[in-house]
Amino acid sequence: MSYEENLKLVGLSNGEACVYELLIQNRAMQAGDIARRALISSRPLAYKILEDLVTLGLVEKIEKPGKVALFAATHPLHLKEMIEKKKEATANAAVAVEGVLGKLISDFNLVSGKPGVRFFEGKSGMKAVLEDSLAASGEIYSYADIEAITKYIPKENEENVKQREKFGIKKKAILLDTPFARKFLSDYHRGVTDVRLIALPGAVPFQTVMQIYDNKVSYLTLGGDNMIGAVIEDPHIFTMHKYLFEYLWNITPPFEVPPQEKAGVTRGPQFEEL
């Protein structure tokens, strides 16, 4: 029975799979004999393959004074260990790439001149969009439906707020002036976020969060099983939304809690909104 195809699926090259199978089925052998029986074109190439297999832990080199070195296969369970090491290395690589992916995309978009767009789904996607803003170098501007946030992503929002407070990332947020928003803000901890309310008669909650920061505009559409998110990176789109937000912010009066509503404060910093 030949194991070569299975061994190649594990990650071995053609030569490595052939040599390992040969050694599994035979006692320790010299490199010259291995090259000949495995139909390897040269002894140097055979040595290279054997050295790689030794590094992987699949072959051991047996050396005795005054004798030619022999090579023998190690226990096949080392294949499983090799796979586990590759899984760990892949996981570490994924973490490393994730840590710089946003910056890599940003640099690429600036050089290429093309808007970068990333899409996300589900609660994990909402968390990823929120986490992207934690790398903001300056103040974040946001439009938010606070009722939808507290209903659909309360834990994700709470963790994001904690991280934002930890990093000292400030935010200005504009919310619709609704009974829910006013009740929420009646015992609201300002922390690193300032909020203003806009009154739009007849407007219904929009179940969306929009954030503006670092040449990016991100969106979260909340509600049931159809939560989607997007991060658009483009300096022109960013600048337009930044100017529009600043205009609206400047013509909107600061929100002040009426004195009669300040009694009975129970919320702490962890309950700050987006």
C-alpha positions as CSV (number, residue, x, y, z in Angstrom):
1,M,0.0,0.0,0.0
2,S,1.3,3.5,-0.9
3,Y,0.9,6.4,1.5
4,E,2.5,9.1,-0.7
5,E,-0.8,10.9,-1.6
6,N,-1.9,11.0,2.0
7,L,1.5,12.2,3.2
8,K,1.4,15.0,0.6
9,L,-2.0,16.0,1.9
10,V,-0.3,16.4,5.3
11,G,2.1,18.9,3.7
12,L,5.1,16.8,2.6
13,S,6.6,17.4,-0.8
14,N,6.7,14.6,-3.4
15,G,10.3,13.8,-2.4
16,E,9.7,13.9,1.3
17,A,6.6,11.7,1.0
18,C,8.5,9.2,-1.1
19,V,11.5,9.0,1.3
20,Y,9.4,8.9,4.4
21,E,7.3,6.0,3.1
22,L,10.5,4.2,2.0
23,L,12.0,4.5,5.5
24,I,8.7,3.5,7.2
25,Q,8.8,0.3,5.3
26,N,12.5,-0.4,5.8
27,R,15.2,-0.3,8.4
28,A,17.7,2.5,8.7
29,M,19.5,3.2,5.4
30,Q,22.4,5.3,4.0
31,A,21.6,8.4,2.0
32,G,23.0,6.8,-1.2
33,D,20.7,3.8,-0.9
34,I,17.8,6.1,-0.2
35,A,18.5,8.2,-3.2
36,R,18.7,5.1,-5.4
37,R,15.6,3.3,-4.1
38,A,13.5,6.5,-4.0
39,L,14.6,7.4,-7.6
40,I,16.1,10.7,-6.4
41,S,18.3,12.2,-9.1
42,S,21.3,13.0,-6.9
43,R,22.7,12.3,-3.5
44,P,22.9,16.1,-2.5
45,L,19.1,16.3,-3.2
46,A,18.6,13.2,-1.1
47,Y,20.5,14.8,1.8
48,K,18.4,18.0,1.5
49,I,15.2,16.0,1.7
50,L,16.5,14.0,4.6
51,E,17.6,17.1,6.4
52,D,14.1,18.6,6.0
53,L,12.5,15.5,7.3
54,V,14.9,15.5,10.3
55,T,13.8,19.1,11.0
56,L,10.2,18.1,10.8
57,G,10.9,15.3,13.3
58,L,9.9,12.5,10.9
59,V,13.4,11.1,10.4
60,E,16.3,10.7,12.8
61,K,20.0,10.7,11.8
62,I,22.0,7.9,13.3
63,E,25.7,8.7,13.5
64,K,28.5,6.4,14.9
65,P,32.2,7.1,14.9
66,G,34.0,5.8,11.8
67,K,30.7,4.8,10.1
68,V,28.5,6.3,7.4
69,A,25.4,8.0,8.8
70,L,22.1,6.2,8.7
71,F,18.6,7.6,8.5
72,A,15.5,6.0,10.0
73,A,11.9,7.0,10.2
74,T,10.5,8.1,13.6
75,H,7.2,7.0,14.9
76,P,4.2,7.9,12.6
77,L,2.6,9.8,15.5
78,H,5.1,12.6,14.8
79,L,2.9,13.3,11.8
80,K,0.1,14.3,14.1
81,E,2.5,16.5,16.1
82,M,3.6,18.1,12.9
83,I,0.0,18.9,12.0
84,E,-0.7,20.4,15.4
85,K,2.4,22.6,15.1
86,K,1.2,23.8,11.7
87,K,-2.2,24.6,13.1
88,E,-0.6,26.6,15.9
89,A,1.6,28.4,13.4
90,T,-1.3,29.1,11.2
91,A,-3.3,30.5,14.1
92,N,-0.4,32.7,15.2
93,A,0.0,33.9,11.6
94,A,-3.8,34.7,11.5
95,V,-3.5,36.8,14.7
96,A,-0.4,38.6,13.4
97,V,-2.0,39.4,10.0
98,E,-5.2,40.5,11.8
99,G,-3.2,42.9,13.9
100,V,-1.8,44.8,10.8
101,L,-4.5,44.0,8.2
102,G,-6.4,47.3,8.7
103,K,-3.2,49.3,8.3
104,L,-2.1,47.2,5.2
105,I,-5.5,47.8,3.6
106,S,-5.3,51.5,4.5
107,D,-1.8,51.9,2.9
108,F,-3.0,49.9,-0.2
109,N,-6.0,52.0,-0.7
110,L,-4.1,55.3,-0.4
111,V,-1.5,54.1,-3.0
112,S,-4.1,52.6,-5.4
113,G,-6.6,55.5,-5.0
114,K,-9.4,53.0,-4.8
115,P,-12.0,53.0,-1.9
116,G,-11.6,49.9,0.3
117,V,-14.8,48.2,1.3
118,R,-15.1,45.3,3.8
119,F,-18.3,43.6,4.7
120,F,-19.3,41.7,7.9
121,E,-22.3,39.7,9.1
122,G,-23.8,38.6,12.4
123,K,-22.8,39.6,15.9
124,S,-19.1,38.6,15.3
125,G,-19.2,41.0,12.3
126,M,-20.6,43.8,14.4
127,K,-17.8,43.3,17.0
128,A,-15.2,43.3,14.2
129,V,-16.5,46.7,12.9
130,L,-16.5,48.2,16.4
131,E,-13.0,46.9,17.0
132,D,-11.8,48.5,13.8
133,S,-12.5,51.9,15.4
134,L,-10.4,51.2,18.4
135,A,-7.4,51.9,16.2
136,A,-8.6,55.5,15.6
137,S,-5.9,58.1,15.9
138,G,-8.3,60.9,16.6
139,E,-11.9,61.6,17.8
140,I,-14.7,59.4,16.4
141,Y,-17.9,61.0,15.1
142,S,-21.0,58.8,15.3
143,Y,-24.7,58.6,14.5
144,A,-26.3,56.0,16.6
145,D,-29.7,54.4,17.4
146,I,-29.2,53.8,21.1
147,E,-32.3,51.7,21.5
148,A,-31.1,49.2,18.8
149,I,-27.7,49.1,20.4
150,T,-29.0,48.2,23.8
151,K,-31.4,45.7,22.3
152,Y,-29.1,43.8,19.8
153,I,-25.5,44.3,20.8
154,P,-25.3,45.3,24.4
155,K,-22.3,43.1,25.3
156,E,-20.4,44.0,22.2
157,N,-21.0,47.7,22.9
158,E,-20.1,47.4,26.5
159,E,-16.7,45.8,25.7
160,N,-16.0,48.4,23.0
161,V,-16.7,51.2,25.5
162,K,-14.4,49.7,28.0
163,Q,-11.6,49.5,25.5
164,R,-12.3,53.0,24.2
165,E,-12.1,54.3,27.8
166,K,-8.9,52.4,28.3
167,F,-7.3,53.9,25.2
168,G,-8.7,57.3,25.8
169,I,-10.5,57.4,22.4
170,K,-13.0,60.3,22.4
171,K,-16.3,60.3,20.5
172,K,-19.0,62.7,19.6
173,A,-22.4,61.0,19.0
174,I,-25.7,62.4,17.5
175,L,-28.9,60.5,18.5
176,L,-32.5,61.0,17.6
177,D,-34.4,62.8,20.3
178,T,-36.7,60.1,21.5
179,P,-38.3,59.2,24.9
180,F,-36.0,56.1,25.0
181,A,-32.8,58.2,24.3
182,R,-33.8,60.9,26.9
183,K,-34.5,58.2,29.6
184,F,-31.2,56.5,28.8
185,L,-29.3,59.7,29.0
186,S,-31.0,60.8,32.3
187,D,-28.4,58.9,34.3
188,Y,-25.7,58.7,31.5
189,H,-22.0,58.8,32.3
190,R,-20.2,61.1,29.9
191,G,-16.8,59.4,30.1
192,V,-15.1,59.8,26.8
193,T,-18.3,60.4,24.8
194,D,-20.3,63.6,24.3
195,V,-23.9,63.4,23.0
196,R,-26.3,65.7,21.3
197,L,-29.9,65.0,20.4
198,I,-31.7,66.1,17.2
199,A,-35.5,66.3,17.0
200,L,-37.1,65.1,13.8
201,P,-40.9,65.0,14.1
202,G,-42.2,61.7,12.7
203,A,-38.8,60.1,12.4
204,V,-38.6,56.4,13.4
205,P,-35.6,54.7,14.9
206,F,-33.2,53.8,12.1
207,Q,-31.5,50.7,13.8
208,T,-28.1,51.8,12.4
209,V,-24.8,53.0,13.7
210,M,-22.5,55.1,11.6
211,Q,-18.9,56.0,12.7
212,I,-16.5,58.4,11.0
213,Y,-12.8,58.2,11.8
214,D,-9.3,57.9,10.2
215,N,-10.4,58.2,6.5
216,K,-13.1,55.6,7.2
217,V,-16.9,55.4,7.5
218,S,-18.3,52.3,9.1
219,Y,-21.9,51.1,9.3
220,L,-23.8,48.7,11.5
221,T,-27.3,47.7,10.5
222,L,-28.9,46.1,13.5
223,G,-32.0,44.0,13.9
224,G,-32.7,40.3,14.2
225,D,-30.8,37.9,12.1
226,N,-30.0,40.4,9.4
227,M,-27.2,42.3,11.1
228,I,-24.6,43.5,8.6
229,G,-21.6,45.8,8.8
230,A,-19.3,47.6,6.4
231,V,-16.2,49.6,6.6
232,I,-15.5,52.0,3.7
233,E,-12.0,53.6,3.6
234,D,-11.8,56.6,1.3
235,P,-10.5,60.1,2.2
236,H,-13.2,61.8,0.0
237,I,-16.1,59.9,1.5
238,F,-14.6,60.4,5.0
239,T,-14.2,64.2,4.5
240,M,-17.7,64.7,3.2
241,H,-19.3,62.9,6.2
242,K,-16.9,64.6,8.6
243,Y,-18.0,68.1,7.4
244,L,-21.6,67.2,7.4
245,F,-21.4,65.8,11.0
246,E,-19.5,68.9,12.2
247,Y,-22.1,71.2,10.7
248,L,-24.9,69.3,12.3
249,W,-23.1,69.1,15.6
250,N,-22.4,72.8,15.7
251,I,-26.0,73.8,15.1
252,T,-27.3,71.3,17.7
253,P,-27.4,72.5,21.3
254,P,-25.6,70.4,24.0
255,F,-27.8,67.9,25.8
256,E,-28.4,68.7,29.4
257,V,-30.3,66.4,31.8
258,P,-33.2,68.3,33.5
259,P,-32.5,68.7,37.3
260,Q,-35.6,66.7,38.2
261,E,-34.3,63.7,36.1
262,K,-30.8,63.6,37.7
263,A,-31.9,61.9,40.9
264,G,-31.4,58.2,41.4
265,V,-28.3,57.8,39.2
266,T,-27.5,54.1,39.0
267,R,-25.4,53.7,35.9
268,G,-21.6,53.6,35.9
269,P,-19.0,54.1,33.2
270,Q,-19.7,50.6,31.8
271,F,-23.1,51.7,30.7
272,E,-21.9,54.5,28.5
273,E,-23.4,54.4,25.0
274,L,-21.6,54.0,21.7
